[in-house]
C-alpha cells in the first residue's frame, strides 16, 4: 500500500489502497501531535483529544487487511495514544508508517 506495506502483506483490494492511504494522511495531518518509536517494532502515535473513534475505526480496518499489526488505542482526557506493534519481520512497515506520519523528520 503506497510503498510502505509490502504487496504480499496487504489484503486490501488494490483500488482501495489509495483511499486508505489518503485516510491515514488526513488523520496524521489533522490530529497527530507526536510520534515516539520505542524500538524497531513498537511506537506510540499521539493524537489530539476527540479523535479516539476515528483512530479506532481506522486501526480496526487496517488490522483486517494487514493482520501483522497489533494496535491498542487508549483515549485520555487530553490526548489519544495509539500503540503500534509489528513482528520483527515487519519493522520496515512500522518505519514506513512513521515516515508518512512525520515526513519532515
Residue pairs with C-beta under 8 A, 6 or more apart in sequence:
1 10
1 12
1 17
1 20
1 21
1 66
2 17
2 18
2 21
2 100
3 96
4 93
4 96
4 97
4 99
4 100
5 66
5 93
5 96
6 93
9 66
9 68
9 90
9 93
10 17
10 65
10 66
11 64
11 65
11 66
11 67
12 20
12 65
12 66
20 61
20 62
20 65
21 100
23 58
24 58
24 97
24 100
24 101
25 100
27 47
27 51
27 54
27 55
27 58
28 100
28 101
30 51
31 47
31 48
31 51
31 54
31 55
31 80
32 45
32 46
32 47
32 101
32 102
33 46
33 47
33 48
33 79
34 44
34 45
34 46
35 43
35 44
35 45
35 46
35 98
35 101
35 102
36 43
36 44
36 46
37 43
37 94
37 98
38 44
40 88
40 91
40 94
40 95
41 85
41 86
41 87
41 88
41 90
41 91
41 94
42 83
42 84
42 85
42 86
42 94
43 83
43 84
43 94
43 97
43 98
44 81
44 82
44 83
44 84
45 81
45 82
45 84
45 101
46 79
46 80
46 81
46 82
47 55
47 79
47 80
47 81
47 82
48 79
48 80
49 75
49 76
49 77
49 78
49 79
49 80
50 80
51 80
52 73
52 75
52 80
55 73
55 80
55 82
56 73
59 69
59 71
59 73
59 82
60 71
62 69
62 71
63 69
63 70
63 71
66 93
68 86
68 87
68 89
68 90
68 93
69 84
69 85
69 86
70 84
70 85
70 86
71 82
71 83
71 84
72 82
72 83
73 80
73 81
73 82
73 83
74 80
74 81
74 83
84 94
84 97
86 93
86 94
98 105
99 105
